[in-house]
Amino acid sequence: MSPGLIHQRCFNHSFREAAARCPECRRFYCRECITEHDDRVICAACLKKLAQPAFTQRRGFVGVVRTVQLAAGLFTIWIFFYFLGQGLLSISPSFHDGTVWQGMWLDLE
């Protein structure tokens, strides 16, 4: 440790000895107030500031992705029911009347 760090106290806890200095805000902190991020020791307040812009930039993109997913899901459901309806319409009317079954029983006898 450098001689200046020995006499420094934590910014958040004045009764604790400082263990590191944040490279962003240049304040001294104890071991509980700092964390390692991207191979450097940084305080929680600076870490929050660094992480916040990335989150706000992604928030708009996430909304677009969710809208596209919703549209794709609705389109998939529509296609499924469309082809199901087309398949039901292609069945002969004798099936719906029940006369198709009468012909099959007559052939078995």
N, C-alpha and C positions, 0 to 999 in steps of 0.2 A: 504494500500500500504506500501511497505517496504520503509525505509528512502532513500535507494539508487535509487529507481525508481522515486521518486519525482524530482530529479535533472537531470534525464536522458532525452534526446531528441530523437525524432524519427530518425531512420537511413535514411529514405527516405526524410523526411521533417524536416530539422534542426530547424525550428522555432516552431514546435509543441512539446508539452510535451508527453513523452512516456506513453502508457497505459498498455503495456504488453511486456513480453520478450519471444521471440520464443524459444522453447525448443530444436530445431534442430540446428540453427545457433548461438544461444545465443545472438542475437542482440535485441535492444529495438525498438519498433514500436508504432505509434499512432493507434487510433481506426480504421482509414480508411485503414491501411496497414496490418491488421491482420484479420484472419477469423477462425471460429471454424471448426475443422475437427477431427472426432473420439474422441469427448469429450475433446479436447484440443485446445488451441489457437495457431495458427501457421501462419507464414508469407506466402505471395503468392509465393515467390521463392522456399521455402522449400516444399510447397504443390505441386508445379510443379515437383520438383525432386522426391517426393514420388509417384506421380501418373504416371510418365513416365515409369518406369520399367514394371509396370503391362500392360501398353498399348503396349509396344514393344514385350512382351511375347505373348499377344493375337493376334497380327497382323499375325503371321505365322499360327496360328490355324484358323483364320478367312478365310485365303486363301484356306485352305484345305476344310473347310465347304462349301465355295462357289463353289469349284470345284465339290464336291460330289453333291451339289444341282443342278448344271448344268447337270451333268451326269444323275441324276435321272429324271430331267425334259425331257431331250432328249430321254431317255428310255421310259418314259411314253407316249410321243408323238409318238414314233415309234410303241409301242404296240397298241395305239389307231388306227393309220392308217393301221397297219397290220390286225387287226381284222375287220376293216371296209372293207378292200379289200377282205378278206376271205368271208365276208358276201355278197359282191357284186358278187363274183365268184360263190357262191352257188345258186344264182338265176338262174332259168331255162332259157335256150336260147330262148324259146318261148316268154318270157317276153320282151326280147330285140328286137325280130323281130316284135313284135306287134300282133302276132297271138293269144296270150292268151286272149286279149280283144275281138277278133272276136268270140271266143268260148263262152264267157260270154254273149254277145248280142244275140247269137243264142239260148241260153238256156232260155232267158227271153221272147222270142217271142212265 
